[in-house]
């Protein structure tokens, strides 16, 4: 299995559009109960290999996704087959 790519910044942007508001990382920290540092690390990770399950649950709830799998995308999903 390949790496799990981080979709949290993309999902936060969708929340911005859905709610017609520009959310900051501090807004996410307050809304999830996570520290500013934890949110910053999660937003800046390319992959979520080292993210805690509890953090993932809090973020999923805040961005409005029902399934934790929506927070990630497999790296292979972006690869194209070259002949």
C-alpha distance (Angstrom), angle and dihedral (degrees) to the residues before:
residue distance angle dihedral
X1 . . .
X2 3.79 . .
X3 3.76 129.4 .
X4 3.78 120.1 -66.8
X5 3.79 108.8 -120.6
X6 3.80 119.2 -143.1
X7 3.83 115.0 -109.1
X8 3.83 95.7 172.7
X9 3.85 95.5 103.6
X10 3.83 89.3 49.9
X11 3.81 91.9 48.8
X12 3.81 91.2 47.4
X13 3.82 89.1 53.8
X14 3.81 89.3 51.8
X15 3.81 89.2 51.5
X16 3.84 88.1 52.2
X17 3.81 90.0 54.8
X18 3.80 95.2 41.3
X19 3.81 93.2 50.1
X20 3.84 94.8 35.0
X21 3.80 89.2 -127.9
X22 3.80 135.0 109.9
X23 3.80 107.1 -124.0
X24 3.78 122.0 -157.9
X25 3.76 127.9 -150.8
X26 3.81 86.8 -106.0
X27 3.84 89.0 57.2
X28 3.79 88.3 52.7
X29 3.81 91.1 48.7
X30 3.80 91.8 51.1
X31 3.79 92.7 44.3
X32 3.78 94.3 49.6
X33 3.78 101.5 35.0
X34 3.82 90.1 -122.4
X35 3.78 122.3 131.7
X36 3.79 120.2 -99.6
X37 3.81 87.8 -114.1
X38 3.82 93.3 52.9
X39 3.80 91.4 50.7
X40 3.80 91.8 46.8
X41 3.80 90.9 52.1
X42 3.82 92.0 48.1
X43 3.80 92.8 48.3
X44 3.79 92.7 49.2
X45 3.81 99.2 45.1
X46 3.78 113.5 103.0
X47 3.78 87.7 -157.3
X48 3.80 131.2 28.0
X49 3.79 96.6 -141.6
X50 3.81 92.2 124.8
X51 3.81 101.4 36.0
X52 3.78 116.5 120.0
X53 3.78 120.7 -115.6
X54 3.82 90.9 -124.7
X55 3.81 91.4 54.6
X56 3.79 91.0 47.5
X57 3.82 91.1 52.3
X58 3.80 92.3 49.3
X59 3.81 92.8 49.1
X60 3.82 92.9 45.7
X61 3.78 90.9 53.2
X62 3.81 93.1 47.0
X63 3.82 95.7 48.7
X64 3.80 90.3 44.4
X65 3.78 104.4 -114.3
X66 3.79 122.5 141.2
X67 3.78 98.8 -157.5
X68 3.80 124.7 53.6
X69 3.79 88.9 -143.2
X70 3.81 87.2 72.6
X71 3.83 89.0 68.6
X72 3.78 92.1 64.2
X73 3.76 141.2 43.7
X74 3.78 124.9 -159.9
X75 3.78 113.4 -112.8
X76 3.82 89.9 -129.2
X77 3.81 90.0 62.9
X78 3.82 88.5 72.4
X79 3.79 96.2 46.8
X80 3.77 118.9 99.8
X81 3.75 123.4 -151.1
X82 3.79 111.7 -113.8
X83 3.79 118.8 -159.1
